[in-house]
Amino acid sequence: MIFKPYPSGSQDESQSYGNCSECKQKRTAVAWCKNCDIAFFKENFCRWTSGNSKIDEFIRHTQLNASENMDYLECIEFDQFDLVENINKQGAFISIYSAIWMEGPRWSVDEEAEVWNRKGPIKVVLKRLDNSQNMSQEFINQLFRYYKCLQNGALADCFGITKDPTSCYMFVLRYYKNENLYSYLDESIGVLCWRDIIDMLRSISTGLNVIHEHNLVHGHLHGGNVLVESKANSIDAKISDTGLHGPVNKQISSKHIYGVIPFVAPEVFD
């Protein structure tokens, strides 16, 4: 049996979304005018800062190159989060927290007004980049290379970046109620129907297709980096942590292998 990935683009380029009521130009996605929405971002550049000019530049880059709603990252104030809790999961370079984002992402479309409204509060995951007070230029460069994989409908949703009270930076991601693939398999005691297996394989292959279309590799793909959410008639499985590997505050050496070797992509090895 051959599994074909779903189309990696979240919007059909041949589909018409009408014209913007403001500038009369064609919209590139649902309730999204590239000219007007990017102009809105530019007007607000002076109203926020992450506290790090390099990260500000990175966030602005994602906004200036957005082609649809949620195709960008935000700078989110830490006081926007409530009930921040360490969930006792830690990687080599990250610590993981859960929280409630009071405003929430711009997920709800007002078709009459042609705008996207925030839909909060929602539960999110905060991935804290340990020792990120002095983020290296190498890590910033890595973020620029991978950012289209951080916010893509075929991969785990990443909403933006915040800074905690210790001045460490955190990526704000969607919360998946079944956590990762390991947790889901433990809960199901390894008993899965074929529909669920096919759903997960198709979702994972679609995510990998997106990464490879950008001439990139995940580098450290394993069950802990596949997030799972059980829905009424399907299983949603999304690859996460794309581009978030390696030390944050040191030079990322091409001669050093980061992660657990059995899960490191062969392309990473010399």
N, C-alpha and C positions, 0 to 999 in steps of 0.2 A: 504494500500500500504506500502511495506517495502522498505526503502532506504538502499542499501548496499554501504558502503564507498568504494572509489577507494583504491587499494593497497597503503599502507602508504609509502612503500619504493619507492624512486624515480628511482631506477635502478632495473632491473630484474636480480636476482642472477643467473638464468640459462642462461642468454644471454652471448655470447662471444664477447669481445671487442678487440680481437687480442692481440699481444704481444708488449711490449715496444721496440722501436728501439734501446734504449740505453742499458738497462739491460737484455732485452729479457724475462723478467717476464710477466705474464699475467696482462693486464690492468683490473682494477676493475670497470671502467666506461669509457664513451666516452673520448678519449684523456687524460686519467688519469692513471698514474702509481703510485701506492701507495708508492713504494720504492723511485722513483726518485723525485716525487713532494714533498714528506715529507722531503727528503734530501735537496731540494731547500729551503723549509721553514727554516730548521735548519741553513743553511748557512747564512740566512738573519736575524736571531734572533738578532745579534749584531748591526744591521743597523737601528733599530727602538726601541722606547720606548714610552709608554703612559704617563710616569712620575709617575706611581704607580706600584711598583713591583708586587703587588697582581693582578692587572689587566693584566700586562704583562704575568704573569703565566697563567692566565685564557685564554688569546688569544692564547698563545703557545699551551695550552692543546687542544683547538679546532683544531689547525692546525696539531698537531701530531696525532690526531685521525680522521682526515678527510678521507673519503672513496671515495670521488668524488669531482668534481669541485663545488665550492660554498658551500661545506659542512664544512665551517670553517668561522671564523671571522678575520677581518683585523684591524690593528692599522692604522688609517687614519689621516694624518696631517690636522689640521683645515684650513690651507691655501689652501687646495685642493677644498674648497667650495667657491662658488661665489653666490651673490645675496641672502645672508642669511636673512630671514625675519620671524619675529614672527607672527604666524597666529592666535594669540589671542585665543588659546585653551590651557587650563591648567587643570591638574588633581591635586590630593592631593599631589603628590610628583614629578610631571613632568611638564615641559613646552614644547610646540611643535613649531618647526620652519620648514620652507621649505627652500630648497637650491638647487643649481646646483653643482653636483659633476663633476668636470672637467675631471678627468681620467675615472671615472666610474668603474663598477665591471668587473671581467673577465668573460664576457658572450659570447664572440664571438670565436668560435672554428676555428682554422686553421687546417683542417684535414690533409693537406699535411705535415705540420711541426709538427703535433701532439701536439699542444700547444693551450692554451686558451689566447686570447688577450682581453685587456680592451676595453669596449664599452662606451665611454663618448663623450660629456657631457650628463648627465641624471639628471632629477629632482628627489630629494630624500626628505625624512622627517627626521629631526633631533629631537630625543626625549631627551631632556635635563633632567638629573637626578638632581633635585634641591638639593643643599647642599651636593654634592657628592665629595667635595674636600677631605673629610676624610671619605671614604667609609668603612662601618663596615665589619668585617669579616663575620658576619651572612649574609649580603647581597651578599658578594662574594661567600659564600658557596651555596647560593640560585642560583646564576648564574651557578655554576658548575653543580648543579642538573638539571637545565632546559636548558642547552645550546643546546642540540640536538633538542629542540623545537624552539630555536631562529633562527636556520638556517635549515629549512626543506622545501622541495618543497610543502608540504601539508599545510604549514602555511605561514604567511606573511614574505616576504624576509627581512632578517636582514643582512647587509653587514659587519658591524664592529663597532668600537668604536672610537670616536674622543674626543678631549678636547677643550673646548671653551676658550676665553681669560680670563675668570674669574676662570679658572681651574676646572670648572664643567664638568663632563663627559656626553657624548651624544651618544645614539645608532643611527646608520645610517640605515634607513629602506627605502625600495622601496616606491615610491609615487604612490598611487592609485587615479586615476583621479576623481572617484566618491566619494572619501573620505570614510566615514563609512556607515553602514547600515541605520542609522537614516537619514543621508543626502540624501542617494539614495532614500529612501522611500518618503522623502519630495519632491524631484525633480520629482518623478514619480506620485506624488499625490496619492500614495497607489495603483495605477493601474499597476498590473504585470500580464504577461502571465504565463501559467503553466510551460512552458519551463524554464523561468527565476527562478521561485520558486523552481523547482526541481534542477536546476543547483546550486543554492545557498545552498539548504538543503544538497545536496550531498557533496559540498565543505566543508561546516561547519562540517558535520559528519565525513568526512575524517580527518580534522584537529583534532577533538576531539579524534578520534581513535588513532592518533599518540601520543597525550599527554597521553592517558590512557595506551598505550602500554609501555610507560616508567614509569608506576606506579605513575603518577603525576596527579594533577588536575589543571585546569586553575585558579580557585579560584575567578575570578571576570569577568565572561563572560556576556557581554551585547552588544547591537547594536553598541555602540561606539568603541568596540574592534573587530568588524568584518569589515574589509576593503573591499571595493567593486570597481571593475572596469568592465565597460561594454565593451564587445568585439563584433566583427561583428556578430557572431552566438551564443554567450553564455554570461553568467555573471560569472565573477571570484570573489569569496568571500573567504577571508582568515582571519583566527583568528590571532590577534596580541597581543602583550604585555604579552606573556606567560612567567612567571617568573620575571616580572618587577613590582611586587606589593610590597607594604610596604615601610617603610622609608629606605633611603640609608645610613644615617649616625648614625643610632641608632640600638640597638639590636631589632631584629624582635621577638616580644613576641608571643608565641603560644596561649596566653590568650587574645590577642587583635585581633579584627576583622578589617581588612583593606578593604576599599571599601564601596560601597553602599549595605546595607544588603540584599535588594531583589535580588541582582545579585550575591551574594556570594555563592559559592558551598556548599551544605549541609555538605560535608566531612570536611570543614574547621571548622565547629562548633563542640564543645565538646559534 
